[in-house]
């Protein structure tokens, strides 16, 4: 694909400084871009790389508006980069129509322009809306529903009665609708609690590779509109994830915990069960959350506590060796003083 600098500026609603007819064929990192590619600088500290860059043009913020190179000035260069990258991204390969090597169940409902690749298994009474893409090796159980434009990468498993919204993206190896972890210890062993619920994923959700979204024990495990899950995320039964939340790699959320809107969980965060995190809560990486967190708070640590308090604790922690040595010295001096006092006659 080829676009002129002027066309890109118009699409980004940015201020053009440079030849509008400059033809560009792609986007690349500032240190690798060629004269036929555009690049971006999101932070001022990287501006020095512009002098050595061979890029044909730059996307920059207002603070770099005086850069002496062809440029598009926008309020958010990183967002503009994402949108330009989408323009130059090659189209995804889709199987044309429904492969005769796919195994299709009874009463299958297909919208227009559905792509089903070879080696896909689809159960009974499944509904696929317009433009759904299912890549090789996927399994869809009975009564699964996929919304329009959903993209299912290879080797994804979506078990019976689960619903996936429009324009959702589910990456390889993810399992949606497996049984939640429910057992009752008895004298004879651990008795399984049947998991009778389902999973409901709303529109515009993206789920990374090798995630596991368990079905509800009763009712639903739900993921709100626009939420984004990184690779290796686990949601237990009856978890609720609010709209536009961000869950980074290796997050684990225990059963029946509720996340509000725009919650952000850093990598390897663990949440205990039956908690509530209010809208806008942010949890730092490697944290363990054992209590509910009110809306708008930022917490970190194990156990998680307000961010400012956790940073103070970490600052003190680095001083513990010195404090330990001082304490040992004080104990020794106190012992020596006590011994002298014991030897002195009473006055």
ABEGO torsion letter per residue (X at the ends): XBBBAAAAAAAAGBBBBEBAABBBAEBBBAAABBAABBBBBABAAAAAAAAABABABBBBBAAAAABBBBBBBBABAAAAAAAAAAAABBBBBBBBEBBAABBBBBGBBBBBGBBBBBGBBBBBGBBBBBGBBBBBGBBBBBGBBBBBGBBBBBGBBBBBGBBBBBGBBBBBGBBBGBBBBBBBBBAAEBBBBBBABBBBBBBGBBBBBGBBBBBBABEBBBBBBGBBBBBGBBBBBGBBBBBGBBBBBGBBBBBGBBBBBGBBBBBGBBBBBGBBBBBGBBBBBGBBBABBBBBGBBBBEOBBBBAAAAAAAAAAAAAAAAAAAAAAAAAAAAAAAAAAAAABBBX
